[in-house]
Amino acid sequence: GPVLNAFFGWGVLPHTEVAIGKIALVSGQDEGPATVGVSVRYRGEAHKLLVHVLLDEDGWHIANVIYDNGKSLIDHYRDATGR
């Protein structure tokens, strides 16, 4: 099946050039938790990611990534493990 790049989505193979565009707060607070929208471009196509981030005493952590096809990284791992 298609290969998932955890940061950028399905079909983004190693050595694929990815351009990062605008990053904007979609919801939440500057101190977290928050959802951040990230525009990316690869293979001539524009994509938008939603990144759920949390802030704790160790710094910022990515809690989930939702790709523009509607699937998320957590959903992918749950499907892969059957949990």
PyMOL commands that set and color helices and strands:
alter all, ss='L'
color gray80, all
select helices_A, chain A and resi 73-81
alter helices_A, ss='H'
color red, helices_A
select strands_A, chain A and resi 4-5+9-10+18-28+34-42+45-56+59-66
alter strands_A, ss='S'
color yellow, strands_A
deselect
rebuild
show_as cartoon
